[in-house]
Structure formats: C-alpha cells, structure tokens
Amino acid sequence: MATGLSFIARDGELTCITGPQGSGKTTLVRTLMGFLPVGEGFVSVDGELLTVYSAHAFRTLMTYLPQQMEALKHQLTPPVVPEAEADEYAVWGALLPSVQAEQQPEPLSSEEIFRLAEQTIREAGSKPILIADEPAVRLTPELTQRLIMLLQEQTAQGKTVLVASRNPLIVSQANQVISLEFKV
C-alpha cells in the first residue's frame, strides 16, 4: 500500500487511481469505502471522519462497481419465483447453502459487464459518490469508451467519481490522476 498519500477527490471530477498490478489500487479503494482500517492518517467524506465503524452510513452515499462484476450478475435476470405447488424441499434446497462444492460462476461477456455497469450507475440515482475498481478490465475498447461517457455523465451531474484503473483510456480522461508506485 502506498504511504504518504494525500489527495482530495472533488465533486464533478473523475479521479483515477493508477499504478502497476499489485501496487495497492484495490486495497486503497476498499480503505476509502471503509472496509479496511486506515493504518496511518485518515479518510474523510465531506469533512466527516470515515472509520470502519462509521463506514456503513457513508457507503449509503456511494455506488460501487467491483472489479469482479460477476458479484452483480443477479441484476441481469429477474429473480425466479417458485410456484406455489412446488416441492418444499426443492424450493428450500435452491435457496439454502449446499454441502456440495460451489461452482465458479461463468465469466461475463464484455457486453454483460458493460450492461451491469450501466444499470448499476443508472440505478444509483442521487448517490453523490461513484467508486469503480478496474471497471474496464474486460471491456472492448468500444465499450470502454462508452463506459467513460457514463462516468463523464456522472461528473457532469456533480458527482465525485473515483476509479482505480490501469486502462490508458480512462487515465487520459481523468481530471486528477493519483499514481501508486512500488516503494523499494
């Protein structure tokens, strides 16, 4: 993780955290969201101190696009409602954890990843902060451009947009670039 880091992510701007793989981009994003404690220093949102204890309240102000978009896959299809006459064991068996090994979800296509990102951003409504962790990592260049347009729409609405990315297209469009480099 980077040390001695200080920056302000402003409303109406896209701030990009960049650096080589393993430099701490995701760790920093998780810290900024309050999932990890700050080792030294502090994180504040609108002047209020963010801690692991207060983070839940702050996260209600945030929209998050995770690096593993498969975590949002359930948003692509409406939930299946079991029929009233369905076998009770079959219904509960589908809902409860199984002792069988869980299968890894099928990877999403570039189009599905973009659709999920677009849907998540659109459903965010008035949340003032958008945080994305490597949102274009598996997108085509065309879909990356469309994602950048979505991010820019959010900044035009006055939202604070914070993106962790190594993608040169995203980095080039940022109002502010925070570079994390390995310290030897």
C-alpha positions in Angstrom: 0.0 0.0 0.0 1.2 3.5 -0.8 2.4 5.6 2.1 2.3 9.3 2.5 -0.6 9.6 0.1 -2.8 12.7 0.3 -5.5 13.8 -2.2 -9.0 15.3 -2.5 -11.5 13.7 -4.9 -13.7 16.6 -5.9 -17.3 16.8 -6.8 -17.8 16.9 -10.5 -14.5 15.4 -11.3 -13.1 12.0 -12.3 -10.2 11.0 -10.1 -8.2 8.0 -11.3 -6.0 5.9 -9.0 -3.5 4.1 -11.2 -0.3 2.1 -10.8 1.1 -1.3 -11.7 -0.6 -4.6 -10.7 -0.2 -5.2 -7.0 0.5 -1.6 -6.2 -2.5 -1.3 -3.9 -5.2 0.2 -6.0 -7.9 -2.2 -4.8 -6.7 -2.0 -1.2 -6.9 1.8 -1.4 -10.4 1.6 -2.8 -11.5 -0.8 0.0 -10.0 1.5 2.5 -11.7 4.6 1.0 -15.0 2.6 1.3 -14.3 1.8 5.0 -13.9 -2.0 4.5 -10.3 -1.8 5.7 -8.9 0.3 8.6 -6.5 3.1 7.8 -3.1 2.3 9.2 -1.9 5.9 9.4 -3.7 9.1 8.8 -7.4 9.4 8.0 -10.1 9.3 5.3 -12.9 11.9 5.4 -16.1 12.4 3.4 -17.3 16.0 3.3 -15.2 16.7 6.4 -16.6 13.8 8.4 -14.1 11.1 9.6 -14.7 7.7 7.9 -13.8 4.7 10.1 -14.7 1.0 9.9 -17.5 1.8 12.4 -19.0 4.8 10.5 -18.4 3.3 7.1 -21.8 1.7 6.7 -23.5 5.1 6.9 -21.1 6.6 4.4 -21.5 3.7 1.9 -25.2 4.6 1.6 -23.9 7.6 -0.3 -21.8 5.5 -2.7 -22.3 3.5 -5.8 -19.7 0.7 -6.2 -18.6 -1.1 -9.4 -16.5 -4.1 -8.2 -13.5 -5.5 -10.1 -15.4 -8.8 -10.2 -18.6 -7.8 -11.8 -19.9 -11.3 -11.5 -20.9 -10.3 -8.0 -23.6 -8.2 -9.6 -24.7 -10.9 -12.1 -28.0 -11.4 -10.3 -29.1 -8.0 -11.7 -29.1 -9.2 -15.3 -32.1 -11.5 -14.8 -35.3 -11.1 -12.7 -35.5 -13.4 -9.7 -37.2 -16.8 -10.2 -40.3 -17.0 -8.0 -41.1 -20.6 -7.1 -44.6 -21.9 -7.9 -47.0 -22.3 -5.0 -47.3 -26.1 -5.6 -43.5 -26.6 -5.8 -41.9 -29.3 -3.7 -40.9 -27.7 -0.4 -37.5 -29.5 -0.4 -36.7 -28.3 -3.9 -37.7 -24.7 -3.1 -35.6 -24.5 0.1 -32.8 -26.6 -1.4 -32.4 -24.0 -4.1 -32.2 -21.2 -1.5 -30.1 -22.7 1.2 -26.3 -23.2 1.1 -25.4 -26.6 -0.2 -22.8 -29.0 1.2 -21.7 -29.6 -2.4 -18.8 -27.6 -3.7 -19.8 -24.3 -5.2 -19.2 -23.9 -8.9 -17.4 -20.8 -10.1 -19.8 -18.5 -11.9 -19.4 -18.4 -15.7 -17.4 -15.3 -16.7 -19.5 -12.5 -18.1 -19.1 -11.2 -21.6 -17.9 -7.7 -22.3 -21.4 -6.7 -23.2 -22.8 -8.2 -20.0 -20.2 -6.4 -17.9 -21.0 -3.1 -19.6 -24.7 -3.6 -19.2 -24.2 -4.3 -15.5 -22.1 -1.3 -15.0 -24.6 0.9 -16.9 -27.5 -0.5 -15.0 -25.7 0.0 -11.6 -24.8 3.6 -12.5 -28.3 4.4 -13.7 -29.9 2.8 -10.6 -27.6 4.9 -8.3 -29.9 7.8 -8.7 -28.8 10.7 -6.4 -25.9 8.9 -4.7 -23.2 11.6 -4.8 -20.1 9.2 -5.0 -19.3 6.6 -7.6 -16.4 4.3 -7.0 -15.2 1.8 -9.6 -12.4 -0.8 -9.3 -10.9 -1.6 -12.7 -14.3 -1.3 -14.4 -12.9 -1.7 -18.0 -10.5 -4.6 -17.3 -12.5 -7.0 -19.6 -14.2 -4.5 -21.8 -13.5 -3.9 -25.5 -12.1 -0.5 -26.5 -15.5 0.5 -27.8 -17.3 -0.4 -24.6 -14.5 1.2 -22.6 -15.3 4.5 -24.5 -19.0 4.1 -23.7 -18.1 3.5 -20.0 -16.0 6.6 -20.0 -19.0 8.5 -21.3 -21.1 7.1 -18.5 -18.5 8.2 -15.9 -18.3 11.7 -17.5 -22.1 12.0 -17.3 -21.9 11.3 -13.6 -19.2 14.0 -13.2 -21.4 16.4 -15.2 -24.2 15.8 -12.6 -21.7 17.0 -9.9 -20.9 13.5 -8.5 -17.5 12.5 -7.2 -16.2 9.7 -9.4 -13.2 7.7 -8.2 -11.8 5.0 -10.4 -9.0 2.6 -9.8 -7.7 1.7 -13.3 -4.6 1.0 -15.3 -6.5 1.5 -18.6 -4.8 4.3 -20.5 -8.2 5.5 -22.0 -9.6 6.0 -18.5 -6.4 7.5 -17.1 -6.3 10.0 -20.0 -9.8 11.2 -19.3 -9.3 11.8 -15.6 -9.3 15.3 -14.1 -6.9 14.1 -11.4 -4.5 11.1 -11.5 -3.1 9.5 -8.3 -0.2 7.2 -9.2 0.7 4.4 -6.9 4.2 3.2 -7.4 6.1 0.5 -5.6 8.4 1.7 -2.9 11.7 -0.3 -2.7 
